[in-house]
């Protein structure tokens, strides 16, 4: 069996699993049930699911539940307890803990702060990245070009290094870009990071900007592992494309991200 044929079979199995997950988020989902749908053992399902999506099935389920909760928090007046149950959590405490871990704030804070996103978007000035790399800087550097930016009528692009293979919370290092598409992430401390980019539409509707359902997306295939010292990774180019079903949910809070960006610019 060729590698391409094997990859196609894996993707088809994962697509079946994803369809089941999205239709059963309001209740418990067992790994054994997903394995039966994919016609693999739980061990092998986890292995191919990781290869196709970049994360494990159980982490994907948790991430999608939080993504759905973000949508409900912005689009409905449901109580947080009702939203907790609607997205498949049985405990308000575990829901709040998971939400805070993945988004960077509590559900109540998210609902309140996201209303300020319009204000942040209009008060923010995106600066062009310098193409020169200052040798001797503290920490490491990752830089390159983001192509496909011309697909955006209006809006900006987030490029970030995340500590997990899911874009969640605040990235450890990030930059917001406009049409030029060049990025440079500098002063990177030792550690392992995942590079991802996502478009942020300029929309009158807070939900369209905050949830990023229809955003363009790109990610670098392998994580970066930096030890102490100065290292440069040049030519790390990302091609924006429409999101696929197999892409992990984007759990970044844009209101929190833009607030931090504005604060950094004002202080620097």
KEVEXNU-652791 format. One record per atom (N, C-alpha, C): z, y, x. Coordinates in steps of 0.2 Angstrom, whole numbers, padded with zeros to 4 digits, always signed. Atoms other than C-alpha are relative to their C-alpha. Last residue first. Example, Ala and Ser with C-alpha at 12.3 -4.5 7.8 and 13.67 -1.06 7.14 Angstrom:
<pts>
-0001-0006-0004 +0036-0005+0068 +0003+0005-0004 +0000-0006+0004 +0039-0022+0062 +0000+0006+0004 
</pts>
This chain:
<pts>
+0003+0000-0006 +0119+0252+0035 -0005+0006+0001 -0005+0000-0005 +0132+0254+0022 -0003+0000+0007 -0004-0006+0001 +0120+0259+0008 +0005+0001+0006 +0004-0006-0002 +0108+0246+0013 +0004+0006+0000 +0002+0001-0007 +0121+0232+0013 -0004+0006+0003 -0005-0002-0004 +0128+0238-0003 -0001+0000+0007 -0001-0007+0000 +0111+0238-0011 +0006+0002+0004 +0005-0003-0004 +0108+0220-0005 +0001+0008+0000 -0002+0001-0007 +0125+0214-0011 -0005+0004+0004 -0006-0004-0001 +0122+0221-0029 +0002+0000+0008 +0003-0007-0001 +0104+0214-0028 +0006+0005+0001 +0004-0001-0006 +0111+0197-0025 -0002+0007+0001 -0004+0000-0005 +0125+0198-0038 -0004+0001+0007 -0004-0006+0000 +0113+0203-0051 +0005+0001+0006 +0004-0005-0003 +0100+0190-0045 +0005+0007-0001 -0001-0006+0005 +0113+0176-0048 -0004+0006+0003 -0002-0007-0003 +0105+0162-0038 +0001+0005-0005 -0006-0002+0003 +0104+0145-0047 +0003+0007+0002 -0002-0006-0003 +0086+0141-0045 +0006+0003-0003 -0001-0007+0004 +0083+0124-0052 +0002+0005+0005 -0007+0000+0003 +0076+0110-0040 +0001+0007-0003 -0003-0005-0004 +0057+0108-0039 +0008+0001-0003 -0004+0003-0005 +0051+0092-0047 +0004+0005+0005 -0006+0003+0003 +0045+0100-0062 +0005-0003+0005 +0001+0007+0003 +0034+0111-0052 +0006-0003-0003 -0005+0005-0001 +0035+0130-0049 -0002-0007-0003 -0003+0001+0006 +0019+0140-0047 +0005-0005+0001 +0004+0004+0005 +0015+0143-0029 +0004+0000-0006 -0003+0000+0007 +0021+0154-0015 -0005-0003-0004 +0005-0001+0005 +0015+0149+0003 +0003+0000-0007 -0001+0003+0007 +0028+0151+0016 -0005+0002-0005 +0004-0003+0005 +0025+0154+0035 +0001-0004-0007 -0002+0004+0006 +0037+0149+0048 -0002+0003-0006 +0005+0003+0004 +0027+0157+0062 +0002-0005-0005 +0005-0004+0003 +0042+0160+0073 -0006-0004-0003 +0005+0004+0004 +0058+0151+0075 -0005+0004-0003 +0005-0003+0005 +0068+0160+0088 -0004-0005-0003 +0006+0004+0001 +0084+0154+0096 -0004+0003-0005 +0006-0003+0003 +0099+0163+0103 -0006-0004+0000 +0005-0003-0004 +0115+0154+0106 -0005+0004-0004 -0001-0006-0003 +0126+0142+0097 -0005+0003+0005 -0006+0000-0003 +0118+0128+0088 +0001+0007+0003 -0001-0004-0006 +0105+0130+0075 +0007-0001+0003 -0007+0002-0003 +0099+0116+0063 +0000+0005+0006 -0001-0003-0007 +0084+0122+0052 +0007-0002+0002 -0005-0005-0002 +0081+0111+0037 +0000+0002+0007 -0006+0002-0003 +0064+0103+0034 +0005+0005+0001 -0001+0007+0001 +0050+0106+0022 +0006-0003+0003 +0001+0003-0007 +0051+0125+0021 +0002-0008-0001 -0006+0003-0005 +0052+0130+0003 -0003-0003+0006 +0002+0004-0006 +0040+0140-0009 +0007-0002+0004 -0005+0003-0004 +0041+0147-0027 -0003-0003+0007 +0003+0003-0006 +0033+0158-0039 +0005-0003+0005 +0001-0004-0007 +0044+0162-0054 -0005-0004+0004 +0007+0000-0001 +0042+0155-0072 -0002+0004+0007 +0003+0006+0002 +0060+0150-0075 -0008+0000+0002 +0005+0002-0005 +0067+0164-0064 -0003-0007-0002 +0001+0007+0000 +0083+0165-0074 -0005-0003+0004 -0006+0003-0002 +0088+0183-0070 -0001-0008+0001 -0001-0001-0007 +0071+0191-0071 +0006-0004+0002 +0006+0002-0003 +0065+0184-0088 +0001+0001+0008 +0000+0008+0000 +0083+0184-0095 -0006-0002+0005 -0005+0002-0006 +0085+0203-0091 -0001-0007+0001 -0005+0005+0003 +0070+0207-0102 +0004-0003+0006 -0005-0003+0004 +0061+0223-0097 +0005-0004-0002 +0001+0001+0007 +0052+0214-0083 +0006+0004-0003 -0003-0006+0002 +0049+0216-0064 -0001+0000-0008 +0004-0004+0004 +0047+0198-0059 +0003+0006-0002 -0004-0003+0005 +0057+0190-0045 -0004+0005-0004 +0002-0007+0003 +0047+0179-0034 +0005+0002-0005 +0002-0001+0007 +0055+0165-0025 -0002+0007-0002 +0002-0006+0003 +0057+0159-0007 -0002+0000-0007 +0004+0000+0006 +0066+0145+0002 -0002+0007-0002 +0004-0006+0001 +0073+0141+0019 -0004-0001-0006 +0007+0002+0004 +0086+0127+0020 -0003+0007-0002 +0002-0004+0006 +0100+0130+0033 -0006-0002-0003 +0006+0003+0003 +0111+0120+0045 -0002+0004-0006 -0001+0003+0007 +0124+0129+0056 -0007-0003-0002 +0001+0007-0001 +0126+0141+0071 +0001-0004-0007 -0005+0004-0004 +0125+0159+0066 -0002-0007+0000 -0002+0006+0004 +0109+0168+0061 +0005-0004+0004 -0007+0001-0001 +0108+0186+0068 +0003-0006-0004 -0003-0001-0007 +0091+0188+0061 +0007-0001+0000 -0007+0001+0001 +0080+0184+0046 +0003-0001+0006 -0004+0002-0006 +0063+0191+0047 +0007+0000-0001 -0007+0001+0000 +0050+0192+0033 +0003-0001+0007 -0003+0002-0006 +0032+0198+0031 +0008+0000+0000 -0002+0007-0001 +0025+0198+0014 +0003-0003+0006 +0002+0003-0006 +0016+0214+0014 +0002-0007+0002 +0007+0003+0000 +0017+0216-0005 -0002-0002+0007 +0005-0002+0005 +0036+0218-0007 -0007-0003+0002 +0006-0003-0002 +0050+0209+0001 -0005+0003-0006 +0004-0001+0005 +0068+0205-0001 -0006+0004+0002 +0004-0007+0000 +0077+0198+0013 -0004+0000-0006 +0005-0001+0004 +0091+0184+0015 -0004+0007+0001 +0004-0005-0003 +0104+0176+0025 -0006+0001-0004 -0004-0002-0006 +0118+0165+0019 -0003+0006+0004 +0002+0003-0006 +0110+0164+0002 +0004+0003+0006 +0003-0005-0004 +0121+0169-0012 -0003-0004+0006 -0005-0005-0003 +0125+0156-0025 -0004+0005+0003 -0006-0002+0004 +0112+0143-0027 +0004+0005+0003 -0001-0007-0001 +0094+0139-0020 +0006+0002-0005 +0001-0003+0006 +0096+0120-0019 +0002+0008+0001 +0007+0001+0001 +0094+0111-0002 -0001+0003-0007 +0001+0006+0003 +0112+0118+0003 -0008+0000-0002 -0004+0005-0004 +0117+0131+0016 -0001-0007-0004 -0005+0002+0004 +0103+0143+0010 +0004-0006+0004 -0003+0006-0004 +0092+0153+0021 +0006-0002-0004 -0007+0001-0002 +0083+0166+0010 +0001-0006+0003 +0000+0006-0005 +0067+0174+0005 +0007-0001+0003 -0006+0002-0004 +0067+0184-0011 -0002-0006+0005 +0000+0007-0002 +0050+0191-0017 +0007+0000+0004 -0002+0001-0007 +0048+0207-0027 +0001-0007+0002 -0006+0004-0002 +0040+0213-0043 +0002-0001+0007 -0006-0004-0002 +0024+0219-0050 +0006-0005+0001 +0002-0007+0003 +0007+0211-0053 +0005+0005+0002 -0005-0004+0004 +0012+0196-0042 -0003+0007-0002 +0000+0003+0007 -0002+0184-0037 +0005+0004-0004 +0005-0003+0004 -0004+0195-0021 -0001-0002-0007 -0003-0006+0003 +0012+0188-0014 -0005+0004-0005 +0000+0000+0008 +0003+0172-0012 +0003+0005-0003 +0007-0001+0003 +0007+0171+0007 +0001-0001-0008 +0000+0003+0006 +0025+0174+0014 -0007+0002-0003 +0003-0004+0006 +0024+0178+0032 +0000-0005-0006 +0006+0003+0001 +0035+0172+0047 -0003+0005-0006 +0005-0005+0003 +0052+0174+0054 -0007-0003-0001 +0005+0004+0004 +0068+0164+0058 -0005+0006-0003 +0004-0003+0004 +0080+0172+0071 -0005-0005-0003 +0007+0002+0000 +0095+0166+0080 -0004+0004-0005 +0003+0005+0005 +0112+0173+0084 -0007-0001+0000 -0004+0005+0001 +0116+0190+0093 -0002-0005-0005 -0004-0001+0006 +0101+0199+0098 +0005-0006+0000 -0007-0002-0002 +0095+0197+0116 +0005+0001-0005 -0003+0005-0004 +0077+0198+0112 +0007+0002+0002 -0004-0003-0006 +0073+0210+0098 +0004-0005+0004 -0006+0004+0000 +0059+0202+0087 +0004+0003+0006 -0002+0001-0006 +0045+0214+0082 +0007-0004+0000 +0003+0006-0003 +0038+0212+0065 +0002-0001+0007 +0003-0001-0006 +0050+0224+0057 -0003-0006+0003 -0003+0004-0006 +0053+0220+0039 -0003+0002+0006 +0004+0005-0004 +0048+0233+0026 +0003-0003+0006 +0002-0003-0006 +0062+0241+0015 -0005-0006+0004 +0001+0005-0005 +0065+0237-0003 -0004+0002+0006 +0006-0001-0004 +0073+0251-0012 -0001-0005+0005 +0001+0003-0006 +0085+0247-0026 -0007+0002+0003 -0004-0004-0005 +0091+0259-0040 -0001-0003+0007 +0003-0007-0001 +0078+0252-0052 +0003+0004+0005 +0007+0001-0002 +0083+0233-0050 -0004+0007+0001 +0001+0002-0007 +0101+0237-0049 -0007+0000+0002 -0002-0006-0004 +0101+0246-0066 -0001-0001+0007 +0005-0005+0001 +0091+0232-0075 +0001+0006+0005 +0005+0002-0005 +0103+0219-0067 -0006+0006-0001 +0001-0006-0004 +0118+0228-0075 -0006-0001+0004 +0003-0005+0004 +0118+0216-0090 -0001+0006+0004 +0008+0000+0001 +0119+0202-0078 -0002+0005-0004 +0003-0004-0006 +0137+0208-0073 -0008-0001-0001 -0001-0007+0000 +0145+0203-0090 -0004+0004+0005 +0003-0003+0006 +0137+0186-0093 +0001+0008+0000 +0007+0001+0000 +0140+0181-0075 -0003+0004-0006 +0002-0005-0004 +0158+0187-0075 -0008+0001+0000 -0002-0007+0003 +0162+0177-0090 -0003+0005+0004 +0005-0001+0006 +0153+0161-0083 +0001+0007-0003 -0002+0004+0006 +0163+0163-0067 -0005+0002-0005 -0005-0003+0005 +0155+0169-0051 +0001-0004-0006 -0004-0005-0004 +0145+0163-0036 +0005+0004-0004 +0003-0006+0001 +0131+0153-0045 +0004+0006+0004 +0007-0001+0000 +0134+0136-0039 -0003+0007-0001 +0003+0003-0006 +0152+0135-0035 -0007+0001+0001 -0002-0005-0006 +0157+0147-0049 -0003-0003+0006 +0004-0006+0001 +0147+0136-0062 +0002+0005+0006 +0006+0001-0003 +0155+0120-0055 -0005+0006-0001 +0000+0001-0007 +0172+0127-0057 -0007-0001+0003 -0001-0006-0003 +0169+0134-0074 +0000-0001+0008 +0006-0004+0001 +0162+0118-0080 +0001+0006+0003 +0005+0002-0004 +0176+0108-0073 -0006+0003+0000 -0002-0002-0007 +0189+0119-0081 -0005-0003+0005 +0002-0007-0001 +0180+0119-0098 +0002+0002+0007 -0006-0004-0002 +0180+0100-0098 -0002+0007+0002 -0005+0002+0005 +0168+0088-0107 +0006+0005+0001 -0007+0000-0003 +0153+0096-0099 +0005-0002-0005 -0002+0006-0002 +0136+0092-0106 +0006-0001+0004 +0004+0002-0006 +0126+0108-0108 +0003-0006+0003 +0008+0000+0001 +0131+0111-0126 -0003-0003+0006 +0001+0006+0003 +0150+0107-0122 -0008-0001-0001 -0002+0005-0004 +0151+0121-0109 -0001-0007-0003 +0005+0001-0005 +0141+0132-0120 +0002-0005+0005 +0005+0003+0003 +0154+0130-0134 -0006-0001+0005 -0002+0007+0001 +0168+0134-0122 -0006-0004-0004 +0001+0004-0006 +0159+0149-0116 +0002-0007-0001 -0006-0001-0005 +0158+0156-0133 -0002-0004+0006 -0004+0006+0000 +0140+0157-0140 +0006+0001+0004 -0007-0003+0001 +0133+0175-0142 +0005-0006+0000 -0004+0001+0006 +0116+0169-0136 +0007+0003+0000 +0004-0001+0006 +0102+0174-0124 +0004-0001-0006 +0003-0006+0001 +0112+0178-0108 -0004+0001-0006 -0004-0006-0001 +0125+0165-0108 -0003+0007-0001 -0003-0001+0006 +0113+0152-0115 +0005+0006+0000 +0005-0002+0006 +0101+0154-0101 +0004+0002-0006 +0002-0007-0002 +0115+0153-0087 -0005+0003-0006 -0005-0004+0002 +0121+0137-0096 -0001+0008+0001 +0000-0001+0007 +0104+0130-0095 +0006+0004-0002 +0006-0004+0002 +0104+0133-0076 -0001+0001-0008 -0002-0007-0002 +0121+0126-0074 -0005+0005-0002 -0005-0002+0005 +0116+0110-0083 +0002+0007+0001 +0004-0002+0007 +0100+0109-0073 +0005+0002-0005 +0004-0006-0001 +0111+0110-0057 -0004+0002-0006 -0005-0005+0000 +0123+0096-0062 -0003+0007+0000 -0003-0001+0007 +0109+0085-0067 +0005+0005+0000 +0005-0003+0004 +0100+0088-0050 +0003+0001-0007 +0000-0007-0001 +0116+0084-0041 -0005+0004-0004 -0006-0003+0003 +0117+0068-0050 +0001+0007+0002 +0000+0000+0008 +0099+0063-0046 +0006+0004-0003 -0002+0006+0003 +0101+0068-0027 -0001+0000-0008 -0007+0000+0002 +0092+0083-0019 +0001-0007-0004 -0004-0003-0005 +0076+0087-0010 +0007-0001-0002 -0003-0006+0003 +0065+0084-0026 +0004+0004+0006 +0004-0004+0004 +0053+0071-0020 +0003+0006-0002 +0006-0002-0004 +0062+0063-0005 -0005+0005-0004 -0001-0004-0006 +0079+0064-0013 -0007+0002+0003 -0002-0007+0003 +0073+0056-0029 +0001+0005+0005 +0007-0003+0001 +0065+0042-0018 +0001+0007-0004 +0004-0001-0006 +0082+0038-0010 -0007+0004-0002 -0003-0006-0003 +0092+0040-0026 -0004+0002+0006 +0001-0006+0004 +0081+0028-0035 +0002+0007+0004 +0007-0002-0002 +0082+0016-0020 -0002+0006-0005 +0000-0002-0007 +0101+0015-0021 -0007+0003+0001 -0003-0007-0001 +0101+0015-0040 +0000+0002+0007 -0007+0001-0001 +0089+0000-0040 +0003+0007+0000 -0002+0000-0006 +0071+0005-0046 +0008-0002+0000 +0001+0007-0002 +0062+0003-0062 +0001-0001+0007 +0005-0001-0005 +0062+0022-0065 -0002-0007+0003 +0006-0003+0002 +0070+0020-0082 -0006+0001+0006 +0004+0004+0005 +0082+0007-0076 -0007+0003-0002 +0003+0005-0005 +0087+0018-0061 -0004-0005-0005 +0005-0003-0003 +0091+0032-0073 -0004-0005+0004 +0005-0001+0005 +0102+0021-0084 -0007+0003+0003 +0003+0007+0001 +0111+0015-0068 -0005+0001-0006 +0005+0002-0005 +0114+0033-0063 -0004-0006-0001 -0002+0004-0005 +0123+0037-0079 -0006-0002+0005 +0006+0003-0002 +0120+0052-0090 +0002-0004+0006 +0000+0003-0006 +0134+0058-0101 -0006-0003+0002 -0004+0006-0001 +0129+0069-0115 +0001-0003+0007 -0006-0001+0004 +0121+0086-0119 +0005-0006+0000 -0005-0004-0003 +0109+0084-0105 +0006+0001-0004 -0007+0003+0001 +0100+0070-0113 +0005+0004+0004 -0001+0001+0008 +0082+0077-0116 +0007-0003-0001 +0000-0006+0004 +0081+0085-0099 +0001-0001-0007 -0005-0005-0001 +0087+0070-0090 +0000+0006-0004 -0006+0003+0003 +0075+0058-0098 +0006+0005+0001 +0001-0001+0007 +0060+0069-0093 +0006-0002-0004 -0001-0007+0001 +0067+0070-0075 -0001+0002-0008 -0007-0001+0000 +0068+0051-0074 +0002+0008-0002 -0003+0003+0006 +0050+0049-0080 +0008+0001+0000 +0002-0004+0006 +0044+0062-0067 +0003-0003-0007 -0004-0005+0001 +0054+0053-0054 -0001+0004-0006 -0007+0002+0002 +0045+0037-0057 +0005+0006-0001 +0001+0002+0007 +0028+0046-0057 +0007-0003-0002 +0000-0006+0004 +0033+0055-0041 -0001-0002-0007 -0007-0003-0001 +0038+0038-0032 +0000+0006-0005 -0005+0004+0004 +0022+0030-0038 +0007+0003+0000 +0002-0001+0007 +0011+0044-0031 +0005-0004-0005 -0003-0007+0002 +0021+0044-0015 -0002+0001-0007 -0007+0001+0001 +0017+0025-0013 +0003+0006-0002 -0001+0004+0006 -0001+0028-0016 +0007-0001-0002 +0002-0005+0006 -0002+0042-0003 +0002-0004-0007 -0006-0005+0001 +0008+0031+0009 -0001+0004-0006 +0000-0006-0004 -0005+0017+0007 +0006+0005-0001 +0000-0006+0004 +0000+0000+0000 +0000+0006+0004 
</pts>
